[in-house]
């Protein structure tokens, strides 16, 4: 159970990291772009941006929780990775729609649903094989 909780935590942290990076970079883009003044200025911009730094911290924590989950003797990467990628995509698409004003077509929402259905099928088949 602790490995499933770790995987779920990694999933949420990964989605949060991506969303924070997008929100932070929207502000950077409005100021002229990340690399407009060279690499040292870009590093300074990232280090001085609370949103970008929080995103980087979330990425680091995501990696730690994901590695912890992967040490499980029963949690297969053939399940863990689709949960991370597919679940993360669904979370990011939904939150970006709700909070970042990104628009998606009905076809794109169907795609999100199909991705989630695929992850559920993978999880169900993996659970059935483990039993």
N, CA and C atoms as a LAMMPS dump frame, in Angstrom:
ITEM: TIMESTEP
0
ITEM: NUMBER OF ATOMS
393
ITEM: BOX BOUNDS ff ff ff
-5.0000000000000000e+02 5.0000000000000000e+02
-5.0000000000000000e+02 5.0000000000000000e+02
-5.0000000000000000e+02 5.0000000000000000e+02
ITEM: ATOMS id mol type element x y z
1 1 1 N 0.819 -1.198 0
2 1 2 C 0 0 0
3 1 3 C 0.864 1.265 0
4 2 1 N 1.98 1.237 0.752
5 2 2 C 2.83 2.427 0.819
6 2 3 C 3.422 2.762 -0.543
7 3 1 N 3.631 1.751 -1.393
8 3 2 C 4.176 2.006 -2.717
9 3 3 C 3.13 2.634 -3.633
10 4 1 N 1.891 2.248 -3.471
11 4 2 C 0.805 2.851 -4.249
12 4 3 C 0.629 4.314 -3.848
13 5 1 N 0.71 4.582 -2.552
14 5 2 C 0.617 5.963 -2.066
15 5 3 C 1.798 6.77 -2.614
16 6 1 N 2.973 6.19 -2.618
17 6 2 C 4.148 6.881 -3.15
18 6 3 C 3.97 7.169 -4.637
19 7 1 N 3.423 6.217 -5.386
20 7 2 C 3.188 6.428 -6.82
21 7 3 C 2.16 7.528 -7.039
22 8 1 N 1.092 7.522 -6.265
23 8 2 C 0.072 8.569 -6.379
24 8 3 C 0.65 9.939 -6.021
25 9 1 N 1.494 9.981 -5.003
26 9 2 C 2.136 11.235 -4.609
27 9 3 C 3.057 11.724 -5.721
28 10 1 N 3.822 10.808 -6.302
29 10 2 C 4.706 11.17 -7.414
30 10 3 C 3.905 11.711 -8.592
31 11 1 N 2.776 11.088 -8.864
32 11 2 C 1.906 11.524 -9.965
33 11 3 C 1.439 12.96 -9.746
34 12 1 N 0.956 13.258 -8.56
35 12 2 C 0.457 14.601 -8.253
36 12 3 C 1.605 15.616 -8.278
37 13 1 N 2.745 15.256 -7.722
38 13 2 C 3.897 16.161 -7.74
39 13 3 C 4.362 16.446 -9.162
40 14 1 N 4.363 15.435 -10.01
41 14 2 C 4.763 15.608 -11.405
42 14 3 C 3.816 16.569 -12.117
43 15 1 N 2.519 16.37 -11.923
44 15 2 C 1.537 17.26 -12.548
45 15 3 C 1.699 18.686 -12.013
46 16 1 N 1.87 18.828 -10.707
47 16 2 C 2.067 20.162 -10.117
48 16 3 C 3.319 20.826 -10.686
49 17 1 N 4.39 20.075 -10.803
50 17 2 C 5.636 20.629 -11.333
51 17 3 C 5.432 21.166 -12.747
52 18 1 N 4.791 20.388 -13.596
53 18 2 C 4.557 20.822 -14.975
54 18 3 C 3.668 22.055 -15.027
55 19 1 N 2.631 22.081 -14.229
56 19 2 C 1.723 23.231 -14.214
57 19 3 C 2.421 24.48 -13.688
58 20 1 N 3.257 24.336 -12.663
59 20 2 C 3.996 25.486 -12.141
60 20 3 C 4.999 25.993 -13.162
61 21 1 N 5.65 25.075 -13.864
62 21 2 C 6.597 25.491 -14.896
63 21 3 C 5.877 26.304 -15.972
64 22 1 N 4.713 25.847 -16.394
65 22 2 C 3.954 26.574 -17.414
66 22 3 C 3.541 27.946 -16.896
67 23 1 N 3.001 28.006 -15.7
68 23 2 C 2.585 29.285 -15.136
69 23 3 C 3.781 30.225 -14.984
70 24 1 N 4.878 29.723 -14.492
71 24 2 C 6.079 30.537 -14.329
72 24 3 C 6.649 31.012 -15.653
73 25 1 N 6.636 30.128 -16.643
74 25 2 C 7.188 30.503 -17.941
75 25 3 C 6.276 31.456 -18.694
76 26 1 N 4.982 31.446 -18.417
77 26 2 C 4.095 32.443 -19.018
78 26 3 C 4.547 33.847 -18.618
79 27 1 N 4.915 34.015 -17.358
80 27 2 C 5.388 35.321 -16.88
81 27 3 C 6.744 35.665 -17.486
82 28 1 N 7.62 34.668 -17.608
83 28 2 C 8.942 34.904 -18.186
84 28 3 C 8.8 35.292 -19.657
85 29 1 N 7.913 34.628 -20.364
86 29 2 C 7.708 34.921 -21.792
87 29 3 C 7.211 36.347 -21.971
88 30 1 N 6.343 36.791 -21.093
89 30 2 C 5.821 38.162 -21.175
90 30 3 C 6.927 39.192 -20.95
91 31 1 N 7.966 38.797 -20.235
92 31 2 C 9.09 39.696 -19.968
93 31 3 C 10.164 39.601 -21.057
94 32 1 N 9.929 38.813 -22.088
95 32 2 C 10.873 38.755 -23.206
96 32 3 C 11.475 37.394 -23.473
97 33 1 N 11.268 36.438 -22.605
98 33 2 C 11.773 35.098 -22.855
99 33 3 C 12.907 34.72 -21.926
100 34 1 N 13.115 33.43 -21.795
101 34 2 C 14.091 32.921 -20.825
102 34 3 C 15.529 33.177 -21.242
103 35 1 N 15.854 32.977 -22.486
104 35 2 C 17.252 33.053 -22.9
105 35 3 C 17.611 34.355 -23.614
106 36 1 N 16.755 35.352 -23.518
107 36 2 C 17.012 36.599 -24.246
108 36 3 C 18.309 37.269 -23.821
109 37 1 N 18.694 37.133 -22.566
110 37 2 C 19.914 37.781 -22.058
111 37 3 C 21.019 36.778 -21.743
112 38 1 N 20.914 35.567 -22.292
113 38 2 C 21.951 34.563 -22.097
114 38 3 C 21.661 33.613 -20.947
115 39 1 N 22.488 32.597 -20.859
116 39 2 C 22.298 31.535 -19.874
117 39 3 C 22.414 32.009 -18.423
118 40 1 N 23.414 32.82 -18.057
119 40 2 C 23.48 33.26 -16.652
120 40 3 C 22.218 34.019 -16.215
121 41 1 N 21.695 34.867 -17.09
122 41 2 C 20.467 35.597 -16.759
123 41 3 C 19.285 34.637 -16.66
124 42 1 N 19.274 33.609 -17.49
125 42 2 C 18.193 32.622 -17.44
126 42 3 C 18.215 31.869 -16.11
127 43 1 N 19.398 31.475 -15.675
128 43 2 C 19.528 30.789 -14.381
129 43 3 C 19.061 31.703 -13.256
130 44 1 N 19.456 32.964 -13.312
131 44 2 C 19.036 33.93 -12.297
132 44 3 C 17.505 34.099 -12.299
133 45 1 N 16.921 34.153 -13.498
134 45 2 C 15.462 34.273 -13.613
135 45 3 C 14.768 33.101 -12.939
136 46 1 N 15.264 31.896 -13.198
137 46 2 C 14.65 30.703 -12.598
138 46 3 C 14.825 30.715 -11.087
139 47 1 N 16.033 31.023 -10.63
140 47 2 C 16.306 31.017 -9.19
141 47 3 C 15.511 32.071 -8.428
142 48 1 N 15.174 33.16 -9.096
143 48 2 C 14.437 34.239 -8.427
144 48 3 C 12.922 34.133 -8.603
145 49 1 N 12.476 33.123 -9.312
146 49 2 C 11.042 32.929 -9.52
147 49 3 C 10.519 31.879 -8.537
148 50 1 N 9.69 32.277 -7.576
149 50 2 C 9.161 31.306 -6.615
150 50 3 C 8.361 30.185 -7.295
151 51 1 N 7.621 30.512 -8.344
152 51 2 C 6.807 29.493 -9.013
153 51 3 C 7.697 28.476 -9.736
154 52 1 N 8.714 28.96 -10.448
155 52 2 C 9.622 28.041 -11.141
156 52 3 C 10.426 27.206 -10.15
157 53 1 N 10.869 27.819 -9.063
158 53 2 C 11.615 27.057 -8.055
159 53 3 C 10.731 26.005 -7.397
160 54 1 N 9.474 26.362 -7.117
161 54 2 C 8.547 25.367 -6.55
162 54 3 C 8.338 24.228 -7.532
163 55 1 N 8.257 24.545 -8.816
164 55 2 C 8.128 23.498 -9.832
165 55 3 C 9.325 22.57 -9.849
166 56 1 N 10.523 23.148 -9.764
167 56 2 C 11.73 22.314 -9.737
168 56 3 C 11.765 21.432 -8.492
169 57 1 N 11.363 21.988 -7.364
170 57 2 C 11.315 21.204 -6.124
171 57 3 C 10.311 20.065 -6.267
172 58 1 N 9.164 20.352 -6.871
173 58 2 C 8.167 19.291 -7.097
174 58 3 C 8.726 18.199 -8.005
175 59 1 N 9.496 18.584 -9.032
176 59 2 C 10.118 17.571 -9.895
177 59 3 C 11.07 16.685 -9.093
178 60 1 N 11.862 17.313 -8.234
179 60 2 C 12.786 16.534 -7.411
180 60 3 C 12.068 15.588 -6.465
181 61 1 N 11.032 16.085 -5.81
182 61 2 C 10.248 15.232 -4.912
183 61 3 C 9.528 14.137 -5.685
184 62 1 N 9.037 14.482 -6.881
185 62 2 C 8.402 13.49 -7.736
186 62 3 C 9.364 12.326 -7.996
187 63 1 N 10.592 12.662 -8.358
188 63 2 C 11.573 11.615 -8.639
189 63 3 C 11.815 10.74 -7.409
190 64 1 N 11.909 11.359 -6.243
191 64 2 C 12.156 10.591 -5.017
192 64 3 C 10.997 9.642 -4.72
193 65 1 N 9.764 10.139 -4.801
194 65 2 C 8.608 9.277 -4.527
195 65 3 C 8.463 8.19 -5.596
196 66 1 N 8.738 8.534 -6.851
197 66 2 C 8.639 7.547 -7.938
198 66 3 C 9.678 6.44 -7.748
199 67 1 N 10.898 6.817 -7.391
200 67 2 C 11.928 5.795 -7.146
201 67 3 C 11.551 4.921 -5.957
202 68 1 N 10.995 5.521 -4.92
203 68 2 C 10.544 4.732 -3.779
204 68 3 C 9.483 3.725 -4.219
205 69 1 N 8.517 4.178 -5.024
206 69 2 C 7.458 3.277 -5.503
207 69 3 C 8.041 2.157 -6.349
208 70 1 N 9.043 2.47 -7.165
209 70 2 C 9.616 1.461 -8.061
210 70 3 C 10.399 0.381 -7.321
211 71 1 N 10.763 0.631 -6.08
212 71 2 C 11.482 -0.416 -5.339
213 71 3 C 10.547 -1.526 -4.86
214 72 1 N 9.244 -1.316 -5.023
215 72 2 C 8.275 -2.335 -4.63
216 72 3 C 8.515 -3.624 -5.406
217 73 1 N 8.525 -4.751 -4.713
218 73 2 C 8.71 -6.019 -5.42
219 73 3 C 7.498 -6.411 -6.27
220 74 1 N 6.355 -5.808 -6.019
221 74 2 C 5.141 -6.192 -6.758
222 74 3 C 4.658 -5.138 -7.75
223 75 1 N 5.072 -3.9 -7.598
224 75 2 C 4.635 -2.85 -8.514
225 75 3 C 5.526 -2.873 -9.753
226 76 1 N 4.943 -3.277 -10.863
227 76 2 C 5.705 -3.383 -12.109
228 76 3 C 5.808 -2.015 -12.771
229 77 1 N 6.934 -1.784 -13.432
230 77 2 C 7.089 -0.524 -14.147
231 77 3 C 6.12 -0.454 -15.327
232 78 1 N 5.699 -1.608 -15.822
233 78 2 C 4.727 -1.627 -16.921
234 78 3 C 3.365 -1.095 -16.471
235 79 1 N 3.161 -0.966 -15.186
236 79 2 C 1.972 -0.307 -14.633
237 79 3 C 2.318 1.089 -14.118
238 80 1 N 3.418 1.205 -13.399
239 80 2 C 3.778 2.483 -12.775
240 80 3 C 3.961 3.585 -13.817
241 81 1 N 4.641 3.287 -14.904
242 81 2 C 4.906 4.321 -15.905
243 81 3 C 3.626 4.788 -16.605
244 82 1 N 2.754 3.891 -17.052
245 82 2 C 1.5 4.39 -17.639
246 82 3 C 0.661 5.213 -16.666
247 83 1 N 0.666 4.843 -15.397
248 83 2 C -0.065 5.637 -14.406
249 83 3 C 0.54 7.034 -14.327
250 84 1 N 1.872 7.121 -14.279
251 84 2 C 2.535 8.424 -14.206
252 84 3 C 2.246 9.265 -15.451
253 85 1 N 2.402 8.689 -16.611
254 85 2 C 2.269 9.463 -17.85
255 85 3 C 0.802 9.733 -18.181
256 86 1 N -0.014 8.695 -18.198
257 86 2 C -1.425 8.861 -18.554
258 86 3 C -2.204 9.64 -17.514
259 87 1 N -1.996 9.294 -16.26
260 87 2 C -2.673 10.01 -15.185
261 87 3 C -2.221 11.455 -15.122
262 88 1 N -0.923 11.661 -15.305
263 88 2 C -0.391 13.016 -15.3
264 88 3 C -0.958 13.852 -16.431
265 89 1 N -1.073 13.248 -17.602
266 89 2 C -1.634 13.979 -18.741
267 89 3 C -3.07 14.411 -18.452
268 90 1 N -3.852 13.515 -17.893
269 90 2 C -5.252 13.842 -17.589
270 90 3 C -5.355 14.962 -16.558
271 91 1 N -4.53 14.9 -15.528
272 91 2 C -4.542 15.947 -14.501
273 91 3 C -4.12 17.284 -15.107
274 92 1 N -3.035 17.272 -15.862
275 92 2 C -2.524 18.51 -16.442
276 92 3 C -3.525 19.111 -17.416
277 93 1 N -4.115 18.293 -18.272
278 93 2 C -5.089 18.813 -19.239
279 93 3 C -6.28 19.44 -18.524
280 94 1 N -6.763 18.784 -17.491
281 94 2 C -7.928 19.289 -16.766
282 94 3 C -7.605 20.585 -16.025
283 95 1 N -6.502 20.619 -15.302
284 95 2 C -6.139 21.815 -14.543
285 95 3 C -5.784 22.962 -15.492
286 96 1 N -5.106 22.664 -16.587
287 96 2 C -4.781 23.715 -17.557
288 96 3 C -6.053 24.311 -18.146
289 97 1 N -7.04 23.482 -18.363
290 97 2 C -8.327 23.971 -18.867
291 97 3 C -9.019 24.857 -17.826
292 98 1 N -9.011 24.398 -16.578
293 98 2 C -9.731 25.111 -15.523
294 98 3 C -9.02 26.37 -15.031
295 99 1 N -7.689 26.316 -14.919
296 99 2 C -6.96 27.408 -14.281
297 99 3 C -6.08 28.238 -15.218
298 100 1 N -5.646 27.65 -16.322
299 100 2 C -4.728 28.37 -17.208
300 100 3 C -5.4 28.828 -18.504
301 101 1 N -6.712 28.654 -18.572
302 101 2 C -7.49 29.083 -19.742
303 101 3 C -7.081 28.401 -21.04
304 102 1 N -6.52 27.216 -20.959
305 102 2 C -6.224 26.465 -22.178
306 102 3 C -7.51 25.798 -22.637
307 103 1 N -7.771 25.87 -23.898
308 103 2 C -9.001 25.295 -24.451
309 103 3 C -8.699 23.977 -25.147
310 104 1 N -9.611 23.046 -25.006
311 104 2 C -9.48 21.744 -25.656
312 104 3 C -10.767 21.451 -26.422
313 105 1 N -10.596 20.811 -27.55
314 105 2 C -11.753 20.444 -28.354
315 105 3 C -12.412 19.214 -27.753
316 106 1 N -13.658 18.946 -28.131
317 106 2 C -14.298 17.707 -27.664
318 106 3 C -13.477 16.463 -28.037
319 107 1 N -12.861 16.49 -29.199
320 107 2 C -12.024 15.353 -29.607
321 107 3 C -10.83 15.156 -28.695
322 108 1 N -10.256 16.253 -28.23
323 108 2 C -9.137 16.149 -27.304
324 108 3 C -9.592 15.568 -25.962
325 109 1 N -10.796 15.959 -25.517
326 109 2 C -11.326 15.385 -24.268
327 109 3 C -11.586 13.895 -24.431
328 110 1 N -12.054 13.498 -25.607
329 110 2 C -12.236 12.064 -25.873
330 110 3 C -10.882 11.367 -25.786
331 111 1 N -9.854 12.013 -26.323
332 111 2 C -8.507 11.443 -26.232
333 111 3 C -8.044 11.267 -24.8
334 112 1 N -8.31 12.256 -23.961
335 112 2 C -7.959 12.147 -22.537
336 112 3 C -8.692 10.961 -21.917
337 113 1 N -9.979 10.835 -22.25
338 113 2 C -10.756 9.705 -21.733
339 113 3 C -10.197 8.369 -22.201
340 114 1 N -9.786 8.302 -23.456
341 114 2 C -9.212 7.051 -23.98
342 114 3 C -7.881 6.723 -23.301
343 115 1 N -7.09 7.743 -23.041
344 115 2 C -5.832 7.517 -22.318
345 115 3 C -6.114 6.956 -20.932
346 116 1 N -7.064 7.56 -20.228
347 116 2 C -7.426 7.061 -18.891
348 116 3 C -7.981 5.646 -18.969
349 117 1 N -8.801 5.373 -19.98
350 117 2 C -9.335 4.01 -20.156
351 117 3 C -8.194 3.023 -20.38
352 118 1 N -7.207 3.434 -21.149
353 118 2 C -6.05 2.567 -21.377
354 118 3 C -5.282 2.282 -20.101
355 119 1 N -5.083 3.307 -19.288
356 119 2 C -4.378 3.118 -18.011
357 119 3 C -5.174 2.184 -17.112
358 120 1 N -6.488 2.359 -17.088
359 120 2 C -7.341 1.484 -16.269
360 120 3 C -7.252 0.048 -16.763
361 121 1 N -7.266 -0.151 -18.072
362 121 2 C -7.134 -1.508 -18.623
363 121 3 C -5.783 -2.126 -18.261
364 122 1 N -4.741 -1.34 -18.36
365 122 2 C -3.41 -1.84 -17.993
366 122 3 C -3.385 -2.222 -16.52
367 123 1 N -3.947 -1.362 -15.676
368 123 2 C -3.973 -1.643 -14.236
369 123 3 C -4.786 -2.89 -13.94
370 124 1 N -5.921 -3.037 -14.589
371 124 2 C -6.775 -4.203 -14.349
372 124 3 C -6.083 -5.485 -14.798
373 125 1 N -5.444 -5.442 -15.939
374 125 2 C -4.745 -6.632 -16.447
375 125 3 C -3.551 -6.971 -15.585
376 126 1 N -2.839 -5.939 -15.116
377 126 2 C -1.676 -6.181 -14.265
378 126 3 C -2.107 -6.791 -12.939
379 127 1 N -3.199 -6.282 -12.373
380 127 2 C -3.724 -6.82 -11.109
381 127 3 C -4.177 -8.256 -11.285
382 128 1 N -4.836 -8.538 -12.393
383 128 2 C -5.336 -9.899 -12.655
384 128 3 C -4.169 -10.879 -12.809
385 129 1 N -3.078 -10.433 -13.426
386 129 2 C -1.912 -11.306 -13.612
387 129 3 C -1.201 -11.563 -12.294
388 130 1 N -1.234 -10.582 -11.393
389 130 2 C -0.556 -10.736 -10.109
390 130 3 C -1.317 -11.694 -9.186
391 131 1 N -2.625 -11.839 -9.422
392 131 2 C -3.446 -12.672 -8.544
393 131 3 C -3.251 -14.146 -8.794
